[in-house]
Amino acid sequence: MPDSISQYSIAHARDHLPQLVHQAEQGIPVELTRRGKRVAVILSAEEYDRLMPSKPNFWEGLVKFREQLLSDNIDIDPDEIFQDVRDKSPGRDFSFDE
C-alpha cells in the first residue's frame, strides 16, 4: 500500500506529466481529477502488473477449456456432432493441363 496519494487536476497533469510519472514510478499513485471529481489514476507499471490478472494466451485458454470439459464429465460424441459438417462428395474434376 502506498504511503500517500497525490491528487492533481487534468490541467495540472498536462503541464507536469513527466514529474507525475516519476512520482508514480516511486510508488506514489497520482489521482487525476476533472472539476474536483476523481477520474483516473496513474500507477507505476509494477503496481499495475500486480493488480491486473494475467491474460492467458490462446493455447493456455484452450487447455483450460479442455480441462474443464473433462472435469465436468460431459458426454459428447464428436462423430455425432460433426457428422454433417464436411461435404463428403468427391468434388469437381480438376487438371493442370490446359
C-alpha positions as CSV (number, residue, x, y, z in Angstrom):
1,M,0.0,0.0,0.0
2,P,1.4,3.4,-0.9
3,D,2.4,5.8,1.8
4,S,0.4,8.6,0.2
5,I,-1.7,9.5,-2.8
6,S,-1.3,12.7,-4.7
7,Q,-4.2,14.4,-6.4
8,Y,-4.0,16.8,-9.4
9,S,-6.3,18.3,-11.9
10,I,-6.0,17.1,-15.5
11,A,-4.9,20.6,-16.5
12,H,-2.1,20.5,-13.9
13,A,-1.2,17.0,-15.1
14,R,-1.0,18.1,-18.7
15,D,1.7,20.7,-17.7
16,H,3.6,18.4,-15.3
17,L,3.3,14.9,-16.8
18,P,6.9,13.9,-16.5
19,Q,7.0,14.8,-12.8
20,L,3.8,12.9,-12.1
21,V,5.0,9.8,-14.0
22,H,8.2,9.9,-11.9
23,Q,6.1,10.2,-8.8
24,A,4.1,7.1,-9.8
25,E,7.4,5.2,-10.6
26,Q,8.4,5.9,-7.0
27,G,5.3,4.1,-5.8
28,I,3.0,7.0,-5.1
29,P,-0.2,6.8,-7.1
30,V,-1.4,10.0,-8.7
31,E,-5.1,10.7,-8.9
32,L,-6.3,12.9,-11.7
33,T,-9.4,15.0,-11.2
34,R,-11.8,16.8,-13.5
35,R,-13.9,19.5,-11.9
36,G,-12.9,18.1,-8.5
37,K,-14.1,14.6,-9.2
38,R,-11.5,11.8,-9.4
39,V,-11.5,10.3,-12.9
40,A,-8.2,8.4,-13.4
41,V,-5.1,7.2,-11.5
42,I,-1.5,7.0,-12.7
43,L,0.3,3.9,-11.3
44,S,3.7,2.5,-11.8
45,A,3.9,-0.3,-14.3
46,E,5.0,-2.7,-11.5
47,E,1.9,-1.8,-9.4
48,Y,-0.4,-2.1,-12.5
49,D,1.0,-5.6,-13.3
50,R,0.5,-6.6,-9.7
51,L,-3.1,-5.5,-9.7
52,M,-4.2,-6.9,-13.1
53,P,-4.8,-10.6,-13.6
54,S,-2.5,-12.0,-16.3
55,K,-4.2,-12.6,-19.6
56,P,-3.8,-16.2,-20.8
57,N,-2.8,-16.7,-24.4
58,F,-4.9,-18.7,-26.8
59,W,-3.2,-22.0,-26.1
60,E,-3.5,-21.6,-22.3
61,G,-7.2,-20.8,-22.7
62,L,-7.8,-23.8,-24.9
63,V,-6.0,-26.1,-22.4
64,K,-8.0,-24.7,-19.5
65,F,-11.3,-25.1,-21.5
66,R,-10.5,-28.8,-22.4
67,E,-9.6,-29.5,-18.7
68,Q,-12.9,-28.0,-17.6
69,L,-14.8,-30.1,-20.2
70,L,-13.1,-33.3,-18.9
71,S,-13.7,-32.4,-15.3
72,D,-17.4,-31.8,-16.0
73,N,-17.7,-35.3,-17.4
74,I,-19.7,-34.0,-20.4
75,D,-20.7,-36.9,-22.7
76,I,-20.1,-35.6,-26.2
77,D,-19.6,-37.8,-29.2
78,P,-17.6,-35.7,-31.8
79,D,-18.6,-38.1,-34.6
80,E,-22.2,-37.4,-33.9
81,I,-21.9,-33.7,-33.6
82,F,-19.7,-33.2,-36.7
83,Q,-21.2,-35.8,-39.0
84,D,-22.9,-33.2,-41.3
85,V,-20.2,-30.6,-41.2
86,R,-18.0,-31.8,-44.0
87,D,-19.1,-32.3,-47.6
88,K,-18.1,-35.9,-48.4
89,S,-18.6,-35.6,-52.2
90,P,-15.5,-36.1,-54.4
91,G,-15.7,-32.5,-55.7
92,R,-15.2,-31.3,-59.2
93,D,-12.8,-32.7,-61.8
94,F,-9.5,-30.8,-62.0
95,S,-6.5,-30.9,-64.2
96,F,-3.4,-28.7,-64.6
97,D,-3.4,-29.4,-68.4
98,E,-4.9,-26.7,-70.5
